[in-house]
Structures are given as C-alpha cells and as structure tokens.
C-alpha cells in the first residue's frame, strides 16, 4: 500500500530516535518545574477582583441619588438649568491651573529629544490654559 507523504520509515523498532532526545530532558520535577514549585512567581501579589452583583448596579427603578436636580439639567429643553449648567462642570480646568506652577520643571523635560509626543502635548495644554 503506498504511503502518503514522506519516505520509507527509518530506525529500529523499539529503539528511541536520536533526533528526539530533547523530549527526554527536564523530566526531573525537583529542578525548577512550575508544577514542583521551583519557578518563582511574580513579586507582587495582585488584589483579587471582587465581583459586581446585579443588586449593586442601579436600575431605572432605583431612587435618584440627586433628588434636587432635574433629569433634564444641562439640556436646552425641559426643567432645570440649561446648557449654562455645563460650562463649569469641567474639573480639568481647575486641575490644569494647579499644574501651571510645575511648568518650570516640565518645560525642560518637554524639550528633551527622548520625550514622547504625549508629554509635549500635555505641557502645551497646560501652558495654553
């Protein structure tokens, strides 16, 4: 019967093939196998991720956490404040003003050729605010 691929079988029946000696190494479980505990794990132990249960997520029937605020607050229509309510809602503006005092330290870093573009963009943003 003709064989599909390859040639005639070589080797002696019952003997190990010489080209597969790599499969016979490192079977000693005492010398560093992960199953034997010989390989060190990470130094830091990650905190377990706590599950979020459906009861913890608010639904449409959950009472509001802002009872004094209209649901349409910030929209151009309906009760509540209009779009002017959204102008002072950006916390980045106050934080950026606080970062301006660090510009003398950040600008030399931004001028360095090894500095990533994202850091340069951040310094330009702080300077422009």
HELIX and SHEET records of a PDB file:
HELIX    1   1 UNK A   18  UNK A   24  5                                   7    
HELIX    2   2 UNK A   34  UNK A   36  5                                   3    
HELIX    3   3 UNK A   54  UNK A   56  5                                   3    
HELIX    4   4 UNK A   83  UNK A   86  5                                   4    
HELIX    5   5 UNK A   91  UNK A   99  1                                   9    
HELIX    6   6 UNK A  100  UNK A  102  5                                   3    
HELIX    7   7 UNK A  103  UNK A  111  1                                   9    
HELIX    8   8 UNK A  117  UNK A  128  1                                  12    
END                                                                             
